Amino acid sequence: MAADTSSGPRSTHVLADLWGIEPAVLRDAGRIESLLREAADAARARVLAAHFHHFGGEGGVTGVLLLAESHLSIHTWPEVGLAAVDAFMCGEARAEVAVEWLRASLGGELRTHTVVRRGG
């Protein structure tokens, strides 16, 4: 028997690969964090905590925002101009808005985009 999800939480999980981004941007942990915070704000999400790490030298950045509505994360590969974004949000927050904000702000091309409706 299937569980009744009609009154359960409704959320959206978006996975996106953004290509063609300038390598210098993808190495800048401070800028990446600022852009993720702006994306969360644009999506109407509330940031609870953040953690970002630069892998040094020519390496990329990995970072996550813990949101009241779930999370927003990014992993970058400057050597190929790629940012992989994971946006999972519930309630009034809009994961798709966060991803589009990042695409526009990073100047990337959206090549892979998967949207999963979760929780009913």
N, C-alpha and C positions, 0 to 999 in steps of 0.2 A: 504494500500500500504506500503510495507516495505521500510525502509530508505536505501539509497545507502551508503554503508560503504566501497566501493572499494578504496576510497582515504583517509579513516579515519585512525586514529592512530591504530597501531597494538601493542598489549601488551600481556603479559603472566602473569597469576596469578597462583601461586603454593602454595598449602596448604600441609604441611607435618608434621607428627608426628614422632619424633625420640625417640626411647625407649632404655633403657639399659645404660643410661649415669650416670656416677658417681655423687652422690648427692652433693659432695663438689664443683664440677664444676658448677652445676646448681644453687648454692647459691652465686656464685662469680660474682657480677654485673660488676666489672671492666673487668674480663676475658670475660664475655659474650659480653660486648660492644666491646672489642677488636676483638673478633671473628666475630661479625656481620660486623664491619668495614672492616675486611680482606675479608669477603665473598662478600661485596658490591664491593670492589676493584677487586676481582677475576671476578665478573660478569660485570665489566666495567661500574659500576654505580657511580654517583657523590653524596656524602653525603652533604646535606645542613644543617641538624640539627640532634641532638640526644637527647633522654630522656630515662633514665633507672631508675628503682626503685627496691630496694631489700625490701622484706616484713618483714625483721628482723628475728633474731634467725635462726631457721631451715627452714624458708620460702624460697620461690623461687624468681625469678626475672621476671619482665616484662619490655620490652624495645622496642623502635622503632627508626629506622633511617628514617628520611624524606629524600627522594632522589629527585634529579632533574627528575628522571625517574619514581617516585612514592614512594614506601615504602618497608621496610624490617623490620619485627617485630618478637619478640619471647616472649613466656610465658613459664616459667619452673615450674615443680613440682618435687622437689628433693625427696620427700617422695616416689615417684613411678618411678623415673628415666626418666621422660618425658620432652621433649622440643617440644612445638608446634610452628611451623615456618610458617609465612605468607610472601611471596615474590611476590610483584606485580611490574613489570617493563615493560617499553616500550622502543622504539628506539633500539639502539644497545646493551643495557643492557640485560643480560640473567638471568632471575629469577631461572631457573633450575640449572645454574652453582652455584649460591649463596647457594641454598639448598644443593647441593652435597658437597660444600665446608664445610658447617656447619656440615653435617653428618660425614664427614671424620674427621674434627677437633674435634668434640665432642665425637667421638668414638661410636656413636649411631647406632641403627638399624632402617632403614626406614620401618615402618609398614603401614602407611597410606600416600598416595601420590595422590593428585588431581591436575590436570593441566587444566586450563581454558584459551582458547585463547579469548581475548576480543578485541573489536573494529574492527572487520571485518575479 
